[in-house]
Amino acid sequence: MDKNLPLTEVVFYILLAVRHPNHGYGIIQEVERLTGGRVVLGAGTLYGAIQTLEKKGWIRIYSVDTESRKKKEYVITPNGEEIFAQERARLAELLHNAELMEEMRPNAFR
């Protein structure tokens, strides 16, 4: 397993939100929408994570709108896509194993 895994929930959702170009506020909105309001990113958390993800090469700046307070859009990189795919596979394995256990012991989880 990659030493970068498991991803935190925040990093997972940021990578999910930048599979298409997205700016900071758009990422916050998309994560909140995807999680039904369960995960609400603060600006400090988001921009700290964005800096880390840029340094790791998992996301990059897609564009900068110089007329709108230098609003930046970010997009996932091929390296970020690979990490995201590995995390999806890891999570799928967890879910699969939980379902297997549930089938083996039907009353254990009910």
C-alpha positions in Angstrom: 0.0 0.0 0.0 1.2 3.5 -0.8 2.6 5.4 2.2 0.2 8.2 1.5 -2.8 6.0 2.2 -5.3 6.1 3.8 -6.3 9.5 2.8 -8.1 11.7 5.3 -11.8 12.4 4.5 -11.0 16.0 3.7 -8.3 15.1 1.2 -10.5 12.4 -0.4 -13.3 14.9 -0.9 -11.0 17.7 -2.2 -9.6 15.3 -4.8 -13.1 14.2 -5.7 -14.1 17.9 -6.1 -11.2 18.8 -8.4 -11.7 16.0 -10.9 -13.0 19.0 -12.9 -11.6 22.5 -12.6 -12.9 24.0 -9.4 -12.1 27.1 -7.2 -11.9 27.1 -3.4 -15.4 28.2 -2.7 -16.7 25.7 -5.3 -14.8 22.9 -3.6 -16.4 23.9 -0.2 -19.9 23.9 -1.8 -19.4 20.6 -3.6 -18.0 18.8 -0.6 -20.9 20.0 1.5 -23.4 19.0 -1.2 -21.9 15.5 -1.6 -21.9 14.8 2.1 -25.4 16.3 2.7 -23.8 18.9 5.0 -22.0 16.4 7.2 -18.6 17.7 6.0 -18.2 21.5 6.0 -14.7 22.7 5.1 -13.5 25.9 6.6 -11.3 28.2 4.5 -8.2 27.5 6.6 -8.6 23.8 6.4 -9.2 23.9 2.7 -6.4 26.2 1.7 -3.9 24.4 4.0 -4.9 21.1 2.3 -4.6 22.7 -1.1 -1.1 23.8 -0.4 -0.1 20.3 0.8 -1.8 18.7 -2.3 0.0 21.1 -4.6 3.4 20.3 -3.0 2.7 16.5 -3.4 1.8 17.1 -7.0 -1.7 15.7 -6.6 -3.4 18.9 -7.8 -2.3 21.9 -9.8 -3.6 25.4 -10.6 -5.8 25.2 -13.7 -6.4 28.9 -14.1 -6.2 32.2 -12.3 -8.9 34.8 -12.8 -7.0 38.1 -12.4 -10.2 40.2 -12.5 -11.7 38.4 -9.6 -9.3 38.8 -6.7 -7.0 36.2 -8.4 -9.5 33.4 -7.9 -7.7 30.2 -8.7 -9.2 27.0 -10.1 -7.6 23.7 -9.2 -7.6 20.4 -11.0 -6.4 16.9 -10.1 -3.1 15.7 -11.7 -2.4 12.2 -13.1 -0.5 11.5 -9.9 -3.5 12.6 -7.9 -5.7 10.5 -10.0 -3.5 7.4 -9.2 -3.6 8.1 -5.4 -7.4 8.6 -5.6 -7.8 5.3 -7.5 -5.7 3.5 -4.9 -7.8 5.0 -2.1 -11.1 4.0 -3.9 -9.8 0.5 -4.3 -8.8 0.4 -0.6 -12.3 1.6 0.5 -14.0 -0.8 -1.9 -12.0 -3.7 -0.2 -13.1 -2.5 3.2 -16.7 -2.4 2.2 -16.5 -5.8 0.4 -15.0 -7.4 3.5 -17.7 -5.9 5.7 -20.4 -7.3 3.4 -18.7 -10.7 3.4 -18.7 -10.7 7.2 -22.4 -9.7 7.2 -23.3 -12.5 4.9 -21.4 -15.0 7.1 -23.0 -13.8 10.3 -26.4 -12.3 9.3 -27.4 -11.3 12.8 -24.1 -9.8 13.9 -24.7 -6.4 12.3 -28.4 -6.0 12.7 
